[in-house]
Amino acid sequence: MYPHERSLVDRMRGEPFAIVGVNSDKDRDALKKTIQEEKITWRSFWNGGSTSGPISTRWNVSSWPTIYVLDAEGRIRFKNVRGEKLDAAIDQLVAELKAKAK
């Protein structure tokens, strides 16, 4: 998903949008290398090297990847949307936020 996430970061530059990643790789040093190689510029938290780490446990994540799309209020509005559906969900929430600001 890294290429799509990078394209979202580029497309949404200047918009009220952020990606936050959670990674469960066991080897933290290898993860740091992957972050550099894949040009991951968004915040990515380490889940303690386990899929049952503290972040995934708190958010009830049971499969990887799990995608939550949150609105400006922090509410989960979409879950496990990918590709065009993910883009549409993000566009919808940004449009809603902009409409509220007017």
C-alpha positions as CSV (number, residue, x, y, z in Angstrom):
1,M,0.0,0.0,0.0
2,Y,3.0,2.3,0.3
3,P,2.7,3.6,-3.3
4,H,-0.9,4.5,-2.8
5,E,-0.3,6.1,0.5
6,R,2.5,8.2,-1.0
7,S,0.2,9.3,-3.8
8,L,-2.4,10.3,-1.2
9,V,0.2,12.4,0.7
10,D,1.1,14.2,-2.5
11,R,-2.5,14.7,-3.7
12,M,-3.7,15.9,-0.3
13,R,-0.8,18.3,0.4
14,G,-2.3,21.5,1.9
15,E,-5.5,19.8,2.8
16,P,-6.7,18.9,6.3
17,F,-5.5,15.3,6.0
18,A,-3.0,13.0,7.7
19,I,-1.9,9.4,7.4
20,V,-0.9,7.6,10.6
21,G,0.6,4.2,10.3
22,V,1.1,1.4,12.8
23,N,3.7,-1.3,12.1
24,S,4.1,-4.7,13.8
25,D,7.4,-5.8,12.3
26,K,9.5,-7.7,14.9
27,D,12.8,-6.2,13.8
28,R,12.7,-2.4,14.5
29,D,16.0,-1.8,12.7
30,A,14.7,-3.5,9.6
31,L,11.5,-1.4,9.9
32,K,13.6,1.8,10.0
33,K,15.3,0.7,6.8
34,T,12.0,0.0,5.1
35,I,10.7,3.4,6.1
36,Q,13.6,5.0,4.4
37,E,13.5,2.8,1.3
38,E,9.8,3.2,0.8
39,K,10.0,7.0,1.4
40,I,7.4,6.9,4.2
41,T,7.1,10.5,5.3
42,W,4.0,10.2,7.5
43,R,4.0,9.3,11.2
44,S,4.3,5.5,11.7
45,F,4.2,4.0,15.1
46,W,5.8,0.7,16.1
47,N,3.4,-1.7,17.7
48,G,6.0,-3.4,19.9
49,G,7.0,-6.0,17.3
50,S,3.7,-8.0,17.5
51,T,0.3,-7.9,15.9
52,S,-1.1,-8.2,19.4
53,G,0.9,-5.1,20.6
54,P,-0.6,-2.2,22.6
55,I,-1.9,-0.2,19.6
56,S,-3.6,-3.0,17.8
57,T,-5.1,-4.3,21.0
58,R,-6.6,-0.9,21.9
59,W,-8.0,-0.4,18.4
60,N,-9.3,-4.0,18.1
61,V,-7.2,-4.8,15.1
62,S,-7.3,-8.5,14.3
63,S,-6.0,-8.5,10.7
64,W,-3.3,-6.6,8.8
65,P,-3.6,-4.3,7.1
66,T,-6.6,-2.7,8.8
67,I,-7.5,0.8,7.6
68,Y,-9.6,3.2,9.7
69,V,-10.6,6.5,8.1
70,L,-11.4,9.0,10.9
71,D,-13.1,12.3,10.5
72,A,-12.0,15.6,12.1
73,E,-13.9,14.7,15.3
74,G,-11.8,11.5,15.6
75,R,-14.7,9.2,14.8
76,I,-14.2,6.1,12.6
77,R,-16.2,6.8,9.5
78,F,-14.9,4.1,7.2
79,K,-13.1,0.8,7.8
80,N,-11.0,-1.3,5.4
81,V,-11.6,0.7,2.3
82,R,-8.9,0.5,-0.3
83,G,-8.0,2.0,-3.7
84,E,-10.7,4.1,-5.2
85,K,-13.0,3.6,-2.2
86,L,-10.3,4.9,0.1
87,D,-9.8,8.0,-2.1
88,A,-13.6,8.6,-2.2
89,A,-13.8,8.3,1.6
90,I,-11.0,10.8,2.1
91,D,-12.4,13.2,-0.5
92,Q,-15.9,13.0,1.2
93,L,-14.5,13.8,4.7
94,V,-12.4,16.7,3.4
95,A,-15.3,18.1,1.5
96,E,-17.5,17.8,4.7
97,L,-14.9,19.6,6.8
98,K,-14.5,22.4,4.2
99,A,-18.3,22.8,4.0
100,K,-18.5,23.2,7.8
101,A,-15.8,25.8,7.7
102,K,-17.8,28.1,5.4
